[in-house]
Amino acid sequence: MLEIPESNTIAKQINETIKGKIIRFVAANQTPHKFAWYFGDPEGYNDLLAGKQIGISKALGGMIETAVGDCRILISDGAALSYYEDLTKVPKKHQLYIEFEDGTALVSVVQMYGGLSAYREGENHNEYYIAARDKISPLCDAFDFDYFCSLKSENVLKLSAKAFLATEQRIPGLGNGVLQDILFTAGIHPKRKITDISDDEFKNLYNAVKTVLKKMTDNSGRDTEKDLFGRYGGYITMFSKKSLLTPCPVCGSDKQKGSYMGGTIYYCEHCQS
């Protein structure tokens, strides 16, 4: 899933690999997917984009927006992006196919769900896109402790730590995946209520958000997610499906797994309270 480390990694790779290429052909929704979401009519994407040049790509929370002339391509949520120099290796089933004049292609396949949008600049007013575009990223210096404290309004005090960090677009791109190592680093259980977290613990939580996301991004994403070239990220997750059977790196006890708020949580019952 695209979260902050992966969106930043892939946006950088697109700029290094695809920027400047001319689009020859676009096919959207060739393989219909119940949970693939498009902006407008995907059948019109070829007319909208063909013949235009790929410009700058940037990460917006857990989304990737690419400039294409006067248009934009937006990839979000569970839409995996892959780059192919050999078109014979392109999967037969895909939700977005962008072929370039040099015979290479950018292909997106939706996993559980995902957004694949193309539109003219200024047309997209989706609330999730606006939040991802306008809110401060934890990777920026402007995401300081005062800003983090401003997110802790009175109406969130009864929320759990997981709900505070990963819902309502408070921090776009911080989802259930990166959440696990952040909360472990802060020593806070995912179900712990914000109202029960002390000022010092809240400062530790802020520091964990900043340091863990930076480390994940600096290492080209997590080892549970793939980049533009199908390679797993270099950040070794401490708490994920991949590391569940390894002991806690601090106390050595067995890691715990549970279901909470529609997703899986991983934690150490001794190191997180």
C-alpha positions in Angstrom: 0.0 0.0 0.0 1.2 3.5 -0.8 2.1 5.3 2.4 4.5 8.2 3.0 7.7 6.3 2.5 6.6 4.6 -0.7 4.9 7.6 -2.3 8.1 9.6 -1.8 10.3 6.8 -3.1 8.3 6.1 -6.2 7.8 9.8 -7.1 11.5 10.2 -7.0 12.0 7.1 -9.2 9.5 8.4 -11.7 11.3 11.7 -11.9 14.6 9.9 -12.5 13.2 7.4 -15.0 10.1 8.7 -16.8 10.2 12.5 -16.6 10.4 13.9 -20.2 8.9 10.9 -21.9 6.0 11.4 -24.4 2.9 9.4 -23.9 1.9 7.3 -27.0 -1.2 5.5 -25.7 -3.3 5.1 -22.5 -5.7 2.3 -21.6 -7.7 2.7 -18.4 -10.1 0.2 -16.9 -9.1 -2.5 -19.5 -9.5 -5.0 -16.7 -12.5 -3.8 -14.7 -12.0 -3.9 -10.9 -14.9 -3.3 -8.5 -12.7 -1.2 -6.2 -10.7 0.7 -8.8 -11.7 4.3 -8.6 -11.3 6.8 -11.5 -11.8 10.5 -11.9 -14.5 11.0 -14.6 -14.6 8.5 -17.5 -11.5 6.3 -17.8 -12.3 5.7 -21.5 -11.4 9.3 -22.1 -7.9 9.1 -20.6 -6.2 8.4 -23.9 -7.7 11.5 -25.5 -6.7 13.5 -22.4 -3.1 12.3 -22.2 -1.8 10.9 -25.5 0.9 13.1 -27.1 1.7 14.9 -23.9 5.0 14.9 -22.0 5.6 13.6 -18.5 6.6 16.4 -16.1 7.4 16.5 -12.4 6.0 13.9 -10.0 5.5 14.6 -6.3 4.3 12.7 -3.3 1.2 14.0 -1.6 0.7 12.0 1.6 0.1 8.5 0.3 -0.6 9.6 -3.2 1.6 10.3 -6.3 0.7 13.2 -8.6 2.4 13.5 -12.0 2.2 16.6 -14.2 1.4 15.8 -17.8 1.2 19.1 -19.7 -2.0 20.8 -18.5 -3.2 17.5 -17.0 -2.4 15.5 -13.9 -2.2 11.7 -13.2 -2.9 10.8 -9.5 -2.2 7.3 -8.1 -3.4 6.5 -4.6 -4.1 3.9 -2.0 -3.6 0.3 -3.2 -2.8 1.0 -6.8 0.7 -0.5 -7.3 2.9 1.2 -10.0 5.5 -0.7 -12.1 7.8 0.4 -14.9 8.5 -1.9 -17.9 11.3 -1.5 -20.4 10.1 -4.8 -22.1 6.5 -4.6 -23.1 6.3 -8.4 -23.3 6.5 -8.5 -19.6 3.5 -6.3 -18.9 0.8 -8.2 -17.0 -2.3 -9.0 -19.1 -4.6 -7.7 -16.4 -4.2 -4.1 -15.3 -6.3 -1.0 -14.4 -4.0 1.7 -16.0 -1.6 1.3 -18.8 0.6 4.2 -20.1 2.8 3.5 -23.0 5.6 5.9 -24.1 6.9 6.7 -27.5 10.2 5.0 -26.7 8.5 1.6 -26.2 8.5 1.6 -22.4 5.4 1.6 -20.1 4.1 2.6 -16.7 1.4 0.1 -15.5 -0.8 0.2 -12.4 -2.5 -2.8 -10.9 -5.1 -2.4 -8.1 -4.7 -4.8 -5.2 -7.6 -4.6 -2.8 -8.7 -1.1 -3.8 -7.0 1.9 -5.3 -7.4 5.3 -7.1 -6.2 5.9 -10.6 -7.1 9.4 -11.9 -6.4 11.6 -14.8 -7.8 15.2 -15.0 -7.0 18.7 -16.1 -5.2 20.8 -13.6 -7.6 22.3 -11.1 -10.5 19.9 -11.8 -9.9 17.6 -8.8 -11.8 18.7 -5.7 -11.9 15.4 -3.9 -11.5 16.0 -0.1 -8.8 13.3 0.3 -6.8 14.8 -2.5 -7.1 18.3 -1.1 -6.0 17.2 2.3 -3.0 15.3 0.9 -2.1 18.3 -1.2 -2.5 21.0 1.4 -1.5 19.4 4.8 2.1 19.5 6.1 4.1 16.3 5.6 5.9 14.8 8.6 9.0 14.8 6.4 9.0 18.6 6.3 10.6 20.9 8.9 7.2 22.7 9.2 5.8 19.6 10.8 7.1 20.6 14.2 5.9 19.8 17.7 3.6 22.8 17.8 1.9 21.6 14.6 1.6 18.1 16.0 0.0 19.4 19.2 -2.5 21.4 17.1 -3.8 18.0 15.8 -4.8 17.0 19.4 -8.0 18.9 19.6 -10.6 18.2 22.3 -12.7 15.9 20.0 -9.8 13.5 19.5 -8.9 12.9 23.2 -11.2 9.8 23.4 -9.6 8.3 20.3 -7.0 5.5 20.4 -3.4 6.2 19.4 -4.1 4.3 16.1 -7.2 6.3 15.3 -5.5 9.6 16.1 -2.6 9.0 13.8 -4.2 7.1 11.0 -7.8 8.4 10.5 -9.6 11.5 9.3 -6.6 12.6 7.2 -5.0 14.2 10.2 -1.7 13.1 8.7 -2.2 12.1 5.1 -0.2 9.1 4.1 0.4 7.8 7.6 -1.6 4.6 7.6 -1.8 1.2 9.3 1.4 0.0 7.8 3.9 2.6 9.0 1.9 3.0 12.2 3.2 -0.2 13.8 6.8 0.8 14.1 6.0 4.3 15.1 3.9 3.2 18.1 6.5 0.6 19.1 9.2 3.2 19.0 7.1 5.5 21.1 6.2 2.7 23.5 2.5 3.3 23.1 -0.1 0.5 22.5 -2.3 1.0 19.4 -5.5 0.9 21.6 -4.3 3.4 24.2 -6.5 6.5 24.4 -5.0 9.9 23.6 -6.4 11.3 26.9 -4.3 8.8 28.8 -1.0 9.8 27.1 1.1 12.1 29.2 2.8 15.2 27.8 6.2 13.5 27.8 4.7 10.5 26.0 3.0 12.7 23.4 6.4 14.3 22.7 7.9 10.8 22.3 5.1 10.0 19.9 5.9 13.1 17.8 9.6 12.2 17.7 8.7 8.6 16.6 6.5 9.9 13.8 9.3 12.1 12.6 12.3 9.7 13.0 10.6 6.5 11.8 9.0 8.0 8.7 12.4 9.6 7.8 14.2 6.4 8.2 11.7 4.5 6.2 11.9 7.1 3.4 15.7 7.3 3.5 15.8 3.6 3.0 13.5 3.7 -0.1 10.4 2.3 1.7 9.5 -0.7 3.8 10.5 -4.3 3.2 6.8 -5.1 2.9 6.2 -2.9 -0.1 7.7 -2.8 -3.6 9.0 0.2 -5.6 8.6 1.2 -9.2 11.0 -1.6 -10.3 9.4 -4.4 -8.2 12.1 -4.3 -5.5 11.2 -4.3 -1.8 12.2 -1.3 0.3 15.4 -1.3 2.4 13.7 -0.4 5.7 13.4 -3.6 7.8 10.1 -3.4 9.6 10.2 -4.3 13.3 6.4 -5.0 13.5 4.7 -6.3 10.4 3.4 -9.5 8.8 7.0 -10.1 7.7 8.6 -9.9 11.1 5.8 -11.3 13.3 7.6 -14.5 14.1 10.8 -12.8 15.2 11.2 -11.7 18.9 10.7 -8.1 20.1 14.0 -6.3 19.3 14.0 -4.7 22.8 12.8 -7.3 25.3 13.0 -10.5 23.3 9.4 -11.6 24.0 6.9 -12.9 21.4 5.2 -10.3 19.3 1.4 -10.0 19.4 -1.0 -9.7 16.5 -4.6 -8.6 16.6 -7.5 -7.1 14.7 -8.5 -3.6 15.5 -10.4 -0.9 13.6 -10.7 -3.0 10.5 -7.0 -3.8 10.2 -4.2 -5.8 11.8 -2.1 -4.5 14.6 1.3 -5.8 15.7 2.7 -4.9 19.1 4.8 -5.9 22.1 2.6 -6.4 25.2 5.7 -5.6 27.5 7.2 -2.6 25.7 4.0 -0.9 24.7 1.5 0.3 27.3 
